[in-house]
Amino acid sequence: MKANEIERIVSSLDKIPTLPVIYSKLGKLLQSPDTTIAAVSNIISEDQVIAAKVLKFVNSAFYGFPQRIGSLQRAIVILGFNTIKNLVFATSVFDMFRGMDTDGSFDKKNFWKHCIGCAVASRVLAEAADLRNPDEVFTGGLLHDIGKLVVAVHYPEKYSAVINEVQATGIPLVAAERKVFGYDHCQVGSALAVHWRFPPDTAQMIGSHHLGDGATPARKDIAAVHIGNILCMALGLGSGGEKKLASVNAKAWEFIGLSLSSLELVMDKTVKLYKENTEILEM
Amino acid sequence: MRLQGEAAEKPVHCNKSGAYRTFSTMGILNINDIKEGMTLAADVKNKHGNIMIRQGMALTEKHIMLLKAWGIAEADVDGFDRDQLHEDEMKTVSPEVIEAIEKELREFFPPLEGNEIMSEIYRITKKLKIKQVMES
């Protein structure tokens, strides 16, 4: 995506919220090779709400530790800096989202469920395919449709028209968005990711998750979010506003390297984890 | 969460090497359909090819728990057929309910013909929805 295009989209959106400071502080801290566990734990503890959420998540069925993890320091030792950073990132964005209100036909509650469903499905896929970063894939899945929310907040009437057209005609949401806005939510999402300085991998998962016109995914995590998105829609976990389900991109499926017979276990696990964790995830 | 052994590289129904039979006659069941007392028709291997449980073993509840914990997606058992099992299961739900589920899914799903992945997603989604109805 070109720099001037990003600027055009971001400058057309004037109410973009900011990420909590704790995330950028943590990012800076983790760049240094001499950072200690105590220092990381101290930074996270500065924001008690986020600290509590991180602990809640660590103790959820996603990790399945036999014993309760009671302190941040212990959580960092067990999960490592990168995973903790990802959890802080995900919870920070959650906080940011909550402050955004939408009107009209955009169903924020079901949108939310869809994001969580996609995050869970993408993570289960990433684990099944032995990807090295299931938590990053989780965050990517969680944020894949962030562009929709931000556009819906800024242009509630125009976005309602987009949703209504999709429901009436069955055309893909991205097509309706391009018709009305001249850009789609993937482009907005990746522009925002650059604006917020998200990790580049996350930005790419957000920008490329549709893999339209038989595009080849650049990385396995992108393929996981692409497939996860379709699985959670098929399973009816929330709704992103689409009338028709898109097909899984054959190249993405081949790339991620799972067998067809493992799909049942993946989908089963997705439904289970989604049900068990809605409370934690709706934080 | 991959298949056992060589099947990890290829989908089962393409695999013609000894351990698995062809699609039409096979008894490969998804781990969720495997019940106590079924007998293994082939060795269960993990993704590294190590044998975890030998052929001929009558499975107990504990075995099934372990298979799930090891992330094994399916196993080959004697005398069972996935399609047959699925049909038996469907008989316990009224045809109207199944019809309604099918109608809803068909309207939402893209055309399935020639699309192996989406057909499988459709099959599993339908199965899960029927299960949901049975449970509620």
Interface residues (C-beta under 8 A of the other chain):
Chain A: E127 A128 D130 I230 L231 A234 L235 G236 K243 K244 L245 A246 S247 V248 A250 W253 L258 S259 L260 S261 S262 L263 E264 L265 V266 M267 D268 K269 V271
Chain B: M1 R2 L3 A7 A8 K10 P11 V12 H13 I28 N30 I31 N32 G71 A73 E74 F108 F109 P110 N115 E116 I117 M118 E120 I121 Y122 I124 T125 K127 L128 K129
